[in-house]
Amino acid sequence: MKSKSFLCCVAVYLLFFAIEAQTLNQEKIRDVQGISEMVDNENKTVEAAAVIPNAITIFFCGDVMIGRGIDQILPHPSDPTIYESYMKNAQGYVKIAEEMNGPIDYPVSFSYVWGDALKELERVAPDVRIINLETSVTESNDYWKGKGINYRMHPENISILTAAKIDVCSLANNHILDWGYSGLHETLESLIRANIKIVGAGRNLFKAQLPAVQKVPSKGRVIVFAFGLGTSGVPPSWGALDKRPGVNLLRDLSDKSLFDIQEKVRQVKRKGDIVVASIHWGSNWGYAIPRSQTVFAHRLIDEAGIDIIHGHSSHHVRAIEVYKDKLILYGCGDFLNDYEGISGYEEFRADLSLMYFATVEPSTGKLLGLQMTPTQIRRFKIIRASYVDTLWLKKTINREGTAFGTKANVTGDNRLTLQWD
């Protein structure tokens, strides 16, 4: 009886391993098929761009936080004093990162933090480069009382942005006034001196609402509007007024808010312009996209003349939608930060992110293709993500994109491209 039981157990185990092996083989086949499909799709995108020679490619990414720990490893670090319950000295974030992944030989060059991203930017050569800058560029010590977290980079480190040839910085977020109104003024001045266009914040409401207009020679213009919502943590008191500096605060997703945006777009949009709405909205964690966001995003496209929605605030990538051939990035994740080594929310893989390269037809705003390069933050530096991590991102995008009819596939060079219904 014992021998029969033993043989039965062996048979069950052998059956289990056979099923497991078959499952793994099926997954490998699907990945290979995905690569083949994606290469075909990538070729179609190239062909489409070739047919439309004036197609414009825009680089987007998630939040870029170059203050605090990152500022401390740059050539001109700020006073490391910070006012957090968790940490009182910005050098502490450097130590945590080094404990996690090894020593950082600093001071580093201004190009250091961009790492492999610079090669990707050179390879794709996008016409316009847009980021959400979540750091005040200032020497101000007038930190916002009760804020809890205060991001600051020394103005003499501004070359970190020019090293990546950033064209436009969206400032409508919940960190740009971390060091008060004096910090905001110096941030604006620092970016202007560096010839980087600013949008979403200003010395008064009129200037905070002005779009950034980036001309693309022989192709057209990319016009960027930026908005910050309270759902992302932007304090109501940060909203710019006629005689008060601040951010372009979108107080709700109402008909009135939509009408105001519609009017602003109507005043500047010309035939052949691509209009981007860069929006800081929603929570830091979780994949759920509120219906209010989806409805508002659709109305921005249908009624306000927006061609691309660049959503950010979430610390990890969220769903992608292509609505009526227009791109909606609901949450791009953190592209660069100093969270390395800090525990919590590991299941969201906030160390992973994407470089989004959207190719658009200027005459219609139609999305021709979206290439994505998976990245990882390691020792305060952007590196190419591993194949395993690329698969993780692919599965996440596909899972969250099911409701929107989008999916990503892996190319043979460990990148992703988007397919949509």
GIPEBEL-V202537 format. One record per residue. RES is the residue in one small letter. PHI is phi in degrees with one decimal (NA if undefined). BURIAL is # if it has 24 or more other ideal C-beta (glycine too) atoms within 12 Angstrom, else .. Layout:
res:RES phi:PHI burial:BURIAL
res:RES phi:PHI burial:BURIAL
//
This chain:
res:m phi:NA burial:.
res:k phi:-62.5 burial:.
res:s phi:-65.0 burial:.
res:k phi:-65.6 burial:.
res:s phi:-63.5 burial:.
res:f phi:-63.2 burial:.
res:l phi:-64.9 burial:.
res:c phi:-64.1 burial:.
res:c phi:-62.6 burial:.
res:v phi:-60.6 burial:.
res:a phi:-62.5 burial:.
res:v phi:-62.9 burial:.
res:y phi:-62.5 burial:.
res:l phi:-63.0 burial:.
res:l phi:-63.9 burial:.
res:f phi:-60.5 burial:.
res:f phi:-66.4 burial:.
res:a phi:-65.7 burial:.
res:i phi:-65.1 burial:.
res:e phi:-62.4 burial:.
res:a phi:-64.6 burial:.
res:q phi:-63.5 burial:.
res:t phi:-62.7 burial:.
res:l phi:-62.4 burial:.
res:n phi:-63.9 burial:.
res:q phi:-64.8 burial:.
res:e phi:-63.9 burial:.
res:k phi:-63.1 burial:.
res:i phi:-62.5 burial:.
res:r phi:-62.2 burial:.
res:d phi:-64.5 burial:#
res:v phi:-64.9 burial:.
res:q phi:-63.1 burial:.
res:g phi:-61.6 burial:#
res:i phi:-63.0 burial:#
res:s phi:-62.7 burial:.
res:e phi:-61.7 burial:.
res:m phi:-72.4 burial:#
res:v phi:-62.1 burial:.
res:d phi:-61.2 burial:.
res:n phi:-65.1 burial:#
res:e phi:-65.5 burial:#
res:n phi:-63.7 burial:.
res:k phi:-63.9 burial:.
res:t phi:-63.5 burial:#
res:v phi:-62.7 burial:.
res:e phi:-63.3 burial:.
res:a phi:-63.1 burial:.
res:a phi:-65.8 burial:#
res:a phi:-69.7 burial:.
res:v phi:-68.4 burial:.
res:i phi:-112.0 burial:#
res:p phi:-63.6 burial:.
res:n phi:-95.8 burial:#
res:a phi:-57.4 burial:#
res:i phi:-111.3 burial:#
res:t phi:-108.4 burial:#
res:i phi:-119.2 burial:#
res:f phi:-94.7 burial:#
res:f phi:-125.0 burial:#
res:c phi:-149.6 burial:#
res:g phi:-82.0 burial:#
res:d phi:-66.1 burial:#
res:v phi:-111.9 burial:#
res:m phi:-111.6 burial:#
res:i phi:-116.1 burial:#
res:g phi:-99.5 burial:#
res:r phi:53.5 burial:#
res:g phi:-61.9 burial:#
res:i phi:-66.6 burial:#
res:d phi:-57.9 burial:#
res:q phi:-71.1 burial:#
res:i phi:-95.9 burial:#
res:l phi:-83.5 burial:#
res:p phi:-60.0 burial:.
res:h phi:-129.1 burial:.
res:p phi:-66.9 burial:#
res:s phi:-76.3 burial:#
res:d phi:-54.1 burial:#
res:p phi:-73.3 burial:#
res:t phi:-64.4 burial:.
res:i phi:-131.1 burial:#
res:y phi:-123.5 burial:#
res:e phi:-113.8 burial:.
res:s phi:-70.8 burial:.
res:y phi:-83.7 burial:.
res:m phi:-147.5 burial:#
res:k phi:-110.1 burial:.
res:n phi:-138.8 burial:.
res:a phi:-61.5 burial:#
res:q phi:-61.5 burial:#
res:g phi:-60.9 burial:.
res:y phi:-71.1 burial:#
res:v phi:-65.9 burial:#
res:k phi:-62.9 burial:#
res:i phi:-63.0 burial:#
res:a phi:-63.5 burial:#
res:e phi:-67.4 burial:#
res:e phi:-63.9 burial:.
res:m phi:-78.2 burial:.
res:n phi:-128.1 burial:.
res:g phi:107.0 burial:.
res:p phi:-66.3 burial:.
res:i phi:-110.6 burial:#
res:d phi:-83.5 burial:.
res:y phi:-117.2 burial:#
res:p phi:-69.9 burial:.
res:v phi:-99.1 burial:#
res:s phi:-75.3 burial:.
res:f phi:-67.3 burial:#
res:s phi:-85.5 burial:#
res:y phi:-52.7 burial:#
res:v phi:-63.8 burial:#
res:w phi:-76.2 burial:#
res:g phi:45.5 burial:#
res:d phi:-67.7 burial:#
res:a phi:-62.8 burial:#
res:l phi:-64.9 burial:#
res:k phi:-66.2 burial:.
res:e phi:-66.7 burial:#
res:l phi:-63.7 burial:#
res:e phi:-68.5 burial:.
res:r phi:-64.9 burial:.
res:v phi:-81.2 burial:#
res:a phi:53.2 burial:.
res:p phi:-63.4 burial:#
res:d phi:-73.3 burial:#
res:v phi:-139.2 burial:#
res:r phi:-122.6 burial:#
res:i phi:-122.6 burial:#
res:i phi:-132.4 burial:#
res:n phi:-100.4 burial:#
res:l phi:-90.0 burial:#
res:e phi:-101.3 burial:#
res:t phi:-151.1 burial:#
res:s phi:-80.0 burial:#
res:v phi:-103.0 burial:#
res:t phi:-163.5 burial:#
res:e phi:-100.8 burial:#
res:s phi:-57.8 burial:#
res:n phi:-106.3 burial:.
res:d phi:-85.3 burial:.
res:y phi:-66.4 burial:#
res:w phi:-73.9 burial:#
res:k phi:-62.2 burial:.
res:g phi:79.2 burial:.
res:k phi:-70.8 burial:#
res:g phi:96.5 burial:.
res:i phi:-133.0 burial:#
res:n phi:-134.7 burial:#
res:y phi:-93.1 burial:#
res:r phi:-147.0 burial:#
res:m phi:-124.3 burial:#
res:h phi:-66.4 burial:#
res:p phi:-56.4 burial:#
res:e phi:-71.9 burial:.
res:n phi:-97.2 burial:#
res:i phi:-59.8 burial:#
res:s phi:-64.4 burial:#
res:i phi:-64.0 burial:#
res:l phi:-81.4 burial:#
res:t phi:-71.2 burial:.
res:a phi:-61.1 burial:#
res:a phi:-99.4 burial:#
res:k phi:53.0 burial:#
res:i phi:-67.9 burial:#
res:d phi:-92.6 burial:#
res:v phi:-133.5 burial:#
res:c phi:-113.5 burial:#
res:s phi:-79.3 burial:#
res:l phi:-114.6 burial:#
res:a phi:-81.3 burial:#
res:n phi:-144.4 burial:#
res:n phi:-94.5 burial:#
res:h phi:-132.3 burial:#
res:i phi:-70.7 burial:#
res:l phi:-108.6 burial:#
res:d phi:-56.0 burial:#
res:w phi:-115.3 burial:#
res:g phi:76.5 burial:#
res:y phi:-67.6 burial:#
res:s phi:-64.5 burial:#
res:g phi:-65.2 burial:#
res:l phi:-65.8 burial:#
res:h phi:-57.2 burial:#
res:e phi:-69.9 burial:#
res:t phi:-61.7 burial:#
res:l phi:-59.2 burial:#
res:e phi:-64.5 burial:.
res:s phi:-63.5 burial:#
res:l phi:-69.5 burial:#
res:i phi:-63.6 burial:.
res:r phi:-61.9 burial:.
res:a phi:-85.1 burial:#
res:n phi:61.7 burial:.
res:i phi:-105.2 burial:#
res:k phi:-74.2 burial:#
res:i phi:-115.4 burial:#
res:v phi:-154.8 burial:#
res:g phi:96.9 burial:#
res:a phi:-154.4 burial:#
res:g phi:-173.4 burial:#
res:r phi:-75.1 burial:#
res:n phi:-158.8 burial:.
res:l phi:-61.8 burial:#
res:f phi:-56.8 burial:.
res:k phi:-72.6 burial:#
res:a phi:-66.9 burial:#
res:q phi:-89.5 burial:#
res:l phi:-65.0 burial:#
res:p phi:-80.4 burial:#
res:a phi:-95.0 burial:#
res:v phi:-114.7 burial:#
res:q phi:-110.2 burial:#
res:k phi:-82.2 burial:.
res:v phi:-114.2 burial:#
res:p phi:-50.7 burial:.
res:s phi:67.2 burial:.
res:k phi:-124.6 burial:#
res:g phi:149.0 burial:#
res:r phi:-131.3 burial:#
res:v phi:-114.6 burial:#
res:i phi:-109.0 burial:#
res:v phi:-116.8 burial:#
res:f phi:-106.9 burial:#
res:a phi:-131.2 burial:#
res:f phi:-137.7 burial:#
res:g phi:-119.0 burial:#
res:l phi:-111.6 burial:#
res:g phi:-62.1 burial:#
res:t phi:-63.8 burial:#
res:s phi:-93.6 burial:#
res:g phi:102.2 burial:#
res:v phi:-70.1 burial:#
res:p phi:-63.1 burial:#
res:p phi:-55.3 burial:.
res:s phi:-71.2 burial:.
res:w phi:-84.0 burial:#
res:g phi:-63.9 burial:#
res:a phi:-67.5 burial:#
res:l phi:-123.9 burial:.
res:d phi:-55.4 burial:.
res:k phi:-123.7 burial:.
res:r phi:-138.6 burial:.
res:p phi:-66.6 burial:#
res:g phi:160.1 burial:#
res:v phi:-100.3 burial:#
res:n phi:-78.7 burial:#
res:l phi:-84.7 burial:#
res:l phi:-93.7 burial:#
res:r phi:-73.5 burial:.
res:d phi:-164.3 burial:.
res:l phi:-109.4 burial:#
res:s phi:-86.5 burial:.
res:d phi:-59.9 burial:.
res:k phi:-63.3 burial:.
res:s phi:-60.4 burial:#
res:l phi:-64.0 burial:#
res:f phi:-62.5 burial:.
res:d phi:-61.0 burial:#
res:i phi:-66.4 burial:#
res:q phi:-55.9 burial:#
res:e phi:-66.7 burial:.
res:k phi:-64.1 burial:#
res:v phi:-66.6 burial:#
res:r phi:-59.0 burial:.
res:q phi:-69.7 burial:.
res:v phi:-118.6 burial:.
res:k phi:-73.9 burial:#
res:r phi:-116.5 burial:.
res:k phi:-59.1 burial:.
res:g phi:93.8 burial:#
res:d phi:-81.7 burial:#
res:i phi:-104.5 burial:#
res:v phi:-110.0 burial:#
res:v phi:-110.4 burial:#
res:a phi:-107.8 burial:#
res:s phi:-96.5 burial:#
res:i phi:-122.7 burial:#
res:h phi:-94.3 burial:#
res:w phi:-147.7 burial:#
res:g phi:82.0 burial:#
res:s phi:-76.4 burial:#
res:n phi:-77.2 burial:#
res:w phi:-126.6 burial:.
res:g phi:104.3 burial:.
res:y phi:-102.2 burial:#
res:a phi:-64.5 burial:.
res:i phi:-104.5 burial:#
res:p phi:-57.6 burial:.
res:r phi:-58.0 burial:.
res:s phi:-61.0 burial:.
res:q phi:-67.3 burial:#
res:t phi:-61.6 burial:#
res:v phi:-62.0 burial:.
res:f phi:-66.0 burial:#
res:a phi:-60.2 burial:#
res:h phi:-63.9 burial:#
res:r phi:-69.8 burial:#
res:l phi:-59.1 burial:#
res:i phi:-76.8 burial:#
res:d phi:-70.0 burial:.
res:e phi:-116.1 burial:.
res:a phi:-106.4 burial:#
res:g phi:79.4 burial:#
res:i phi:-81.0 burial:#
res:d phi:-103.7 burial:#
res:i phi:-138.7 burial:#
res:i phi:-112.3 burial:#
res:h phi:-104.3 burial:#
res:g phi:-90.9 burial:#
res:h phi:-153.7 burial:#
res:s phi:131.1 burial:#
res:s phi:-64.8 burial:#
res:h phi:-81.0 burial:#
res:h phi:-144.6 burial:#
res:v phi:-68.8 burial:#
res:r phi:-120.5 burial:#
res:a phi:-63.9 burial:#
res:i phi:-118.7 burial:#
res:e phi:-130.2 burial:#
res:v phi:-118.8 burial:#
res:y phi:-108.4 burial:#
res:k phi:50.8 burial:.
res:d phi:68.7 burial:.
res:k phi:-113.6 burial:#
res:l phi:-82.6 burial:#
res:i phi:-126.4 burial:#
res:l phi:-100.0 burial:#
res:y phi:-72.6 burial:#
res:g phi:-161.4 burial:#
res:c phi:-90.3 burial:#
res:g phi:80.7 burial:#
res:d phi:-84.0 burial:#
res:f phi:-87.2 burial:#
res:l phi:-150.8 burial:#
res:n phi:-155.2 burial:#
res:d phi:-113.2 burial:#
res:y phi:-83.0 burial:#
res:e phi:-54.2 burial:#
res:g phi:93.7 burial:#
res:i phi:-84.7 burial:#
res:s phi:-82.1 burial:.
res:g phi:115.0 burial:.
res:y phi:61.6 burial:.
res:e phi:-58.9 burial:.
res:e phi:-64.8 burial:.
res:f phi:-89.9 burial:#
res:r phi:49.9 burial:#
res:a phi:-67.2 burial:#
res:d phi:-76.4 burial:#
res:l phi:-99.2 burial:#
res:s phi:-151.2 burial:#
res:l phi:-138.3 burial:#
res:m phi:-97.1 burial:#
res:y phi:-99.3 burial:#
res:f phi:-116.9 burial:#
res:a phi:-99.2 burial:#
res:t phi:-104.0 burial:#
res:v phi:-129.0 burial:#
res:e phi:-85.9 burial:#
res:p phi:-60.4 burial:#
res:s phi:-67.3 burial:.
res:t phi:-125.4 burial:.
res:g phi:77.2 burial:#
res:k phi:-69.9 burial:#
res:l phi:-75.3 burial:#
res:l phi:-92.3 burial:#
res:g phi:-175.6 burial:#
res:l phi:-131.8 burial:#
res:q phi:-98.8 burial:#
res:m phi:-134.4 burial:#
res:t phi:-107.1 burial:#
res:p phi:-70.0 burial:#
res:t phi:-132.9 burial:#
res:q phi:-140.6 burial:#
res:i phi:-93.5 burial:#
res:r phi:-146.1 burial:#
res:r phi:54.5 burial:#
res:f phi:58.0 burial:#
res:k phi:-141.5 burial:#
res:i phi:-85.9 burial:#
res:i phi:-125.2 burial:#
res:r phi:-66.2 burial:#
res:a phi:-70.8 burial:#
res:s phi:-70.4 burial:.
res:y phi:-62.9 burial:.
res:v phi:-62.4 burial:.
res:d phi:-69.1 burial:#
res:t phi:-63.5 burial:#
res:l phi:-64.1 burial:#
res:w phi:-62.6 burial:#
res:l phi:-64.6 burial:#
res:k phi:-58.8 burial:#
res:k phi:-65.8 burial:#
res:t phi:-65.5 burial:#
res:i phi:-61.4 burial:#
res:n phi:-67.3 burial:#
res:r phi:-62.9 burial:.
res:e phi:-76.5 burial:#
res:g phi:-86.8 burial:#
res:t phi:-54.9 burial:.
res:a phi:-68.4 burial:.
res:f phi:-109.2 burial:#
res:g phi:72.9 burial:.
res:t phi:-121.4 burial:#
res:k phi:-154.1 burial:#
res:a phi:-111.0 burial:#
res:n phi:-129.4 burial:#
res:v phi:-87.8 burial:#
res:t phi:-88.3 burial:#
res:g phi:-66.7 burial:.
res:d phi:-104.9 burial:.
res:n phi:62.1 burial:#
res:r phi:-122.4 burial:#
res:l phi:-122.5 burial:#
res:t phi:-131.6 burial:#
res:l phi:-97.1 burial:#
res:q phi:-118.2 burial:#
res:w phi:-144.9 burial:#
res:d phi:-71.1 burial:.
//
